[in-house]
């Protein structure tokens, strides 16, 4: 009975527990249903609000676009009206032009054309001596026969007058008109035969030109006489494969590839005008034409080992979109300078849009001449430019020579500044004999070029930078003067700012990117490794002290002699040997004088 009571009590307890759980589930169900209803209402209200806002915005946008479409339709209608008016006016003009042309043709039919006024069939004969009662037709026929029988058969003279002489004591020019252009070309191709004739060897024949053509040719020659032998040009405004042509010069350039599609003309672009004789004496090589605004070329002498590298540069203003990242520009230029460290002379010239004011372009450890600054302003490009000059151990030529020949390089209505520079390494500074800045206004005044100024041909605001360098005839003489000595770096004295400048960091980052992206031959990897070694060694030369570790001398701490070389060392040893023989000699006076004379000779040679 006891067991039955326990089981009944347990069942009652279980039933009560089930009832409690059921009640709890019902209450939980009611709670969830109330929360779900509340959440549903909130979501629906929020969606309604968002939809109303979205509808209002859509209505506003539609209204705005409809008004724009109406304005566009009105503009198209007004343009169509204008086009109709223009067509009517063009038809009227064509009618008037036809009537005018008919009138001119009627007049020309009654007028005889002067053959001497046609430059296409006319030649000019210079230095033909004047004689009383001369028959120019016979003289010119004789000259034509001197050019060869084939020329005499083809050429027919239409008219030959002699012009009044322009200078006292010189004969007047003879103007000869021919029947067609082919006869003129035939004479000009054979005119060199007159040099072998005794009577006409001083006579010169050239094609006739208009007054404007003669002025352009003379003024171009005058401008080129004011320019150096090789001319750097920046911001050429050329497009794609366009180039420039000047007689006696060869154009080598790097045009800007990407310009705005709506641009009315080209922008940017750099290049060089090179004298023809330079290309005859030097081998030309384009080193780098990959970075926009940088053009690097190298010239190597065909007769000696002398070589020089020229950089033509253009850095856009810091306010423009293309000029905001000057660090990349100068870091790429720095890498090229490291790569061309074997060149004897490096010249960097261009428009850097950098104003460096009175700040020094060299460190306190460099011993070079100071410069006189005429522009006192400094901009952000100028600070980056100064950092580049210190890293590359180069300096500007502006302000370091005759102050009377120095001037502002950019002169316009907005002001004046020095933004164009010519830079060289410190050891090349002594090879530069002169430097001057020539304003374009002075060139126009000296050569009377005012007639070429107009609405589409204004005075350039940048000046001409002219420098003269002394070249070496035998590079072995220069290289023998350098000291070959073993040097070591004091690695315990590495400063904290080693590779700390922004330019050096950018150069290292560029090398890292080249290493990561290189998937080519071993030669490319070797070139990258060489550039890395050059970058590290140049930074060590700038930042880490050097000491002489040579074992050939005990005088480590004695000041070095930059003029000393191996040849002087051999002469010195020979003189010391003669001196020892003289001091230890105990023979006759005759032989003693011979030895002393040898010492004197060695001393004079040294």
Secondary structure by P-SEA (a helix, b strand, c coil): caaaaaaaaaaaaaaaaaaaaaaaaaaaaaaaaaaaaaaaaaaaaaaaaaaaaaaaaaaaaaaaaaaaaaaaaaaaaaaaaaaaaaaaaaaaaaaaaaaaaaaaaaaaaacccccccccccbbbbccccccccccaaaaaaaaaaaacaaaaaccccccccccccccccbbbbbbbbcccaaaaaaaaaaccccccccccccbbbbbbbcaaaaaaaaaaaaaaaacccbbbbcccccccccccccccbbbbbccccccccccccccbbbbccccaaaaaabbbbbcccccccbbbbbbbbccccbbbbbbbbbbccccccccccaaaaaaaaaaaaaaaccccbbbbbcccccccccccccccccbbbbbbbccccccaaaaaaaaaaaaacccccccccccccccccccccccccccccccccccccccccbbbbbbaaaaaaaaccccccccccccccbbbbbbbbbbbccaaaaaaaccbbbbbcccccccccccccaaaaaaaaaaaaaaaaccccaaaaaaaaaaaaaaaaaaaaacbbbbbcccccccccccccccccaaaaaaaaaaaaaaaaaaaccccaaaaaaaaaaaaaaaaac
